């Protein structure tokens, strides 16, 4: 299996899949999923002539499950290790939800030498937490409640979380009921410690300074019906913070639009890559 060994103090193995030929696109998944969430996008991008590298964040999927390192400086270091391992250049970084934070912190720490474009897809950037200088954020109690739920009964928490992730209520013929068990199956395999610690990471990390260093073309995509990462807190502000960024709002889309609006997202990604 393909793994990249990290260089941080809590060294672990990062699993990745590398398919296709052409300009590379690195896909960074959301919480609490794995690279498996990108299936439709990988198929579409590879068919269009791109190389896709989709990896599992530490603690998730097939990657190692260390007891520490679940914060964004280490996540960015892991991404840097993967980029160096594969010697990737002229890369488009595409981060979904929590993965958008990896894109931001990577640019903030390592610059754009290897990166030509970026995509923030339903991303947690620029800052999710409500503070005195960021009144648009979410109250800390939101993230505390998630942490408590994961600690008390992780499987029960996930069972209640994913219907909101996909805005699934069972009343629409367009809904796919298999998304819920499929997503739970992916998330069950994750590290309990990593699952919990990542909530603190994406809920409290400030990426505003990182976004100020974005000098490459960037596309921000967000669903206007996102119940998990509200557009007004994230996508709207990220677009405003990145000069010249392209904003695409997916009408009626929930947080998990990579699955519910898969073809539409793939089309937007291909259009941006070809621009």
N, C-alpha and C positions, 0 to 999 in steps of 0.2 A: 504493500500500500504506500502511496506517496505521502510523506511527512516532511515537514521542516522543523528543525530543532530550534527552539527559542534561545536567546542569549541573556535573558533576565535572571535575577537571583533565584526565581522559582521556575527553573527550566522545565519545559514540557514539550510535547510534540503537537504540532498543528497539522491536522489532516486537510488535504486539499484535493480537488479534482481539476485537472487541466485538460481541456478538450478544445478542438478546433485549431485553425490556423489563421493568422492575420494579426491585426492590431489587438493587443490584449485588453480585456475588460475584467477587472477584479471585482467580484460580487461579495458583499459583506452582509451577512444575514441579520435579522432582528431577533429580539428576545421574545420568548425562550426557545427559539427554533434552531435550525441548522442550515447548512448549505442546501438541504433538500427543498427548501421553500422556493428555490430559483428554477425549478424544472422547466417551466414554460419559457422563461426568459433565456435560459441556456440553449434550449432547442432553437429558438428563433434567432439568437445572435450567431450561433455556430452556422446555421443554415445560410445566414447572410454574409458569412465570410469573416467572422471575428473569432478570436481566441478567448475562451472564457476560463477564468480561474476562480472557482468558488471554494471557499474554505470554511472550516468550522472554528468558531471562537473557542479559546481555551475553556474547558468545562462543558462544552456542548458537542453534540454529534460524536464523531469518532476521534476528536482531539483528546489530549490528555486532560485529566481532572486534578490539577494541583490544588492545594489547600489555600493558596494565596495568589495574588496578582490580578485580582478582578477589579481593576481600575484603569482609567483611560490612558495613562502614560504607558502602562504595560501592554494594553491592547494595541496601542500604536507601535510599540516596540515589536510586538508579535507580527504585525502587518509589515513592518520594515524588514524583519527577518525573512518573511516569506518573499518579499519583493527581491531581496538580495539573493536568497536561495535560488530563485528562478531567473535572476538577472533581468527583470522586467524593465522595459523602458517604453516611453510613449504610451503610458497606461491611462485608461479611464477608470477611476475609482467610483464604484456605485454602492452606496450604503443605504440600507433600508432601516428605518426606525433607529434602534440603538446603534446599528452599523453606520449611520450617518455621523455619529460621534467619532468612530474610528477614522473616517475620512477627514473630519475636521482636525482632530488631534494629530494625525499623521502629517497633514499639511503644516500645522502649527509648529511641529517639532522637527520635521525632516525636509520641509520645503517641497518644491515642485520639480526637482531635477529629473525624477522618473515619471512625472505625472503631466499629462497634457489636457485632461478634462476631468470633471467630477459631476456626480449626480447625488443629490440628497433626496431620498424617496421616503416620504412619510417620516422624516428624520426628527430626532430629538433636539437638534440644533435650533437656535443658539443656546438656550438655557431653559430648562423645564421648571426650575424651582422659583417660587415667589419670594422675593427679597425686597428690601427697602429701595434698591435701585433697579428692581425688575418687577414692578407690580403686576405685570401681565402673566406671570408664572402661576403654577399650581401650588396649592398649599402643601406644606411638608406632610400634613396628615394623610394625604393621598398615598404617598410613598411608604409612610409608616404602616398604613393599613395593608398595603400589598406585602410588605415584609412580614408582618404578623400572620397574614394568611398563609404565606409560603412556609413559615416556621411551624405553624400549628398543624396544617394538613395540605401538603403541596399538591397532591392529586385532586383534592376537592377544590382548591384554589384554581387550578388550571381548568377544571370542569366549568367553573363560573366565569373564567376570564375569556375563554375563546369565543363564546357567543357574542360578546361585545367587540372582540377583535375583528370579527367578520360581520357585525351587525345582523346576526342570524336570529330570527324569531320564528322560523318555521312556517311563515305565512305566504311566502313568495315562491312561485314556480321557478324563479331564476336562482334560488339559493341551492347550494350544494351541501347537503347534510353530511357528506363524507369528509368535508374539510375539518370538522370538529374532532372526530376520532383520529384522523390522520395527524392533526397538529398536536393532540395530546400524546400520541404515540411518539412523536419526535421529542416533545418536551419532557416526557417521563424519563428519557435516557440521560438527561443532563445532570450535572453535578448539583446536589441540593445546596451545597455551599455556594457554588457559582451562580445558581439561580437566584439565591437570596442577595448575594453581594452585588450582582449586576443591577439590581433595583436601586441601590444606593448610588452606583456609578452613573446610570443614565438619568436618575432623578435629581442629582445634586451637582453634576459637573457643568461648569460654565465654559462654553465654547466661543464666547463673543470675541475674545482676542484671537483665537484660531481662525475664525471666519474673516477677520481683518487681513489675513495673509493670503486669501484666495485671489490669485491673479490670473487663473486659467478660466476658460469657459465653464460655466456651471449651470446645471439645470436642477430646479427645485420642483418636485412633483408631490402633490398632496391630495388626498381625498377630502371633499368638502363635508363629508358625514363621519369623519374620524372621531370615535368616542374615546380612543386611547391616548393619542397625541393630537390634541386639537390644533387645527390649522392656525388659528389666531395666535397661539402660543409659540408655534414652531415655524412652519413653512412660510407664513407671511413675514415673520421677522427675519428669517434667514435670507429670504429673497431681498428684503430691504437692506440687509447688512452687506450683501455681496454685490459689488458694482457690476452692472451689465449682466446679471444672472437672468436666466429664462425661467419663468414661472408657468407651470401647467397644473391647473386644478381639475381633478377628475370628478365629474359631477356624480353625486350619489354614492361615491365610493367610501367604504369603511377603511379602517386602518390597514387591514389585510388585503389591500387592493392588488398586490402582486399575484394573488390567487383569484379573487373575485372579478377583477378586471385585468386578467393576465394579458390577453392579446392587446388591449389598449395600452398597457404599460410597455409591452415589448415594442409596439409601434412607436411610441414616444422615444424610447431609448434608441431605436434604430435611426429615427429622424435626427436626433441630437448627435449621434455618433457620425452621421453622414454630413452634418452641417459644417 
